[in-house]
């Protein structure tokens, strides 16, 4: 699967974001090593701390399906922003060198970086 195809998968599910409070829709598409794609959207909650990010939804869905080895993740968000700190930490649990594709709300690639660049000196399983 190409980077563009993975971004398109994330773009397609973005409309399902539940973001009535922030109006900041985020979606993610995670490509597993087996070739399956797992998507996620942010799901907000009136108790803001209970909101869950698209990246963590995609990872949780993949893990629930028995997948824990990943090739790439595409994130679609207004302006092409990067994953938050909590998401970076969860991604690190499974794929410290995962390539992250950051695209804007039109699906245009804004930046591509490895998680290890976004979360240097990460705390992970090797830290225990």
C-alpha positions in Angstrom: 0.0 0.0 0.0 1.4 3.4 -0.9 1.6 6.4 1.5 -1.1 8.1 -0.6 -3.5 5.2 -0.2 -3.0 5.0 3.5 -3.6 8.7 3.8 -6.8 8.3 1.8 -8.0 5.6 4.2 -7.5 8.0 7.1 -9.2 10.8 5.1 -12.3 8.6 4.4 -13.0 7.9 8.1 -12.4 11.5 9.3 -16.0 12.3 8.7 -16.9 9.8 11.5 -14.9 11.8 14.1 -17.0 12.6 17.2 -15.6 16.1 18.0 -18.6 18.2 19.1 -16.6 20.2 21.6 -13.4 21.0 19.9 -14.6 20.7 16.3 -11.1 19.3 15.7 -11.6 16.1 13.7 -8.7 13.7 13.7 -8.4 10.4 11.9 -5.7 7.7 11.6 -5.0 4.7 9.5 -2.5 2.1 10.7 -1.0 -0.4 8.3 0.0 -3.7 9.9 2.8 -5.9 8.7 0.2 -8.4 7.6 -1.2 -5.8 5.2 -4.4 -5.0 7.1 -5.5 -1.4 7.7 -7.0 -0.3 11.0 -8.6 3.1 11.3 -9.6 5.3 14.1 -11.1 8.7 14.8 -11.0 10.9 17.9 -14.0 10.4 20.2 -14.6 13.3 22.5 -16.4 13.3 25.8 -18.1 16.0 27.9 -15.6 15.0 30.6 -12.7 16.1 28.5 -10.1 13.9 30.1 -12.0 10.8 28.8 -11.5 11.8 25.2 -9.5 9.3 23.1 -7.4 10.1 20.1 -7.7 8.6 16.7 -4.2 7.1 16.8 -5.0 5.2 20.1 -8.3 4.0 18.7 -6.6 2.6 15.6 -3.9 0.9 17.8 -6.5 -0.6 20.2 -8.6 -1.9 17.3 -5.5 -3.5 15.7 -4.5 -5.1 19.0 -8.0 -6.4 19.6 -7.7 -8.1 16.2 -4.5 -9.7 17.2 -2.2 -7.4 15.3 0.8 -5.8 17.1 3.4 -5.3 14.3 3.0 -2.2 12.2 4.5 -0.6 9.1 3.1 2.9 8.9 0.5 5.2 10.3 -1.2 8.1 8.5 -2.9 10.9 10.5 -5.3 13.4 8.9 -6.0 16.6 10.8 -6.5 20.2 10.0 -3.1 21.7 9.1 -1.4 18.3 9.2 -0.5 18.2 12.9 1.5 15.5 14.6 0.4 13.0 17.3 0.0 14.2 20.8 2.4 13.1 23.6 0.0 10.4 24.8 -0.3 8.9 21.4 3.4 9.1 20.8 3.9 7.0 24.0 1.3 4.4 23.0 2.7 4.1 19.5 6.2 3.6 21.0 4.9 0.6 22.9 4.6 -1.3 19.7 6.7 0.5 17.0 9.4 2.8 18.2 10.6 3.5 14.6 7.1 3.6 13.0 7.0 6.0 10.0 4.2 8.6 10.7 2.5 10.4 7.7 1.0 13.7 8.7 -1.6 15.0 6.2 -3.9 18.0 6.2 -7.7 17.9 6.0 -7.4 17.6 2.2 -5.2 14.6 2.3 -2.0 16.5 1.4 1.1 15.1 3.0 2.6 17.8 5.2 5.3 15.9 7.0 6.7 12.3 7.3 8.8 11.4 10.3 9.7 8.4 12.3 8.2 8.1 15.8 11.7 8.0 17.2 12.2 11.6 15.8 8.9 12.7 17.4 9.6 11.0 20.8 13.4 11.0 21.4 14.7 9.1 24.4 11.3 7.4 24.8 10.4 5.4 27.9 9.4 1.9 26.7 9.5 -1.8 27.6 13.3 -1.6 27.4 13.2 0.9 30.2 11.8 -1.5 32.7 
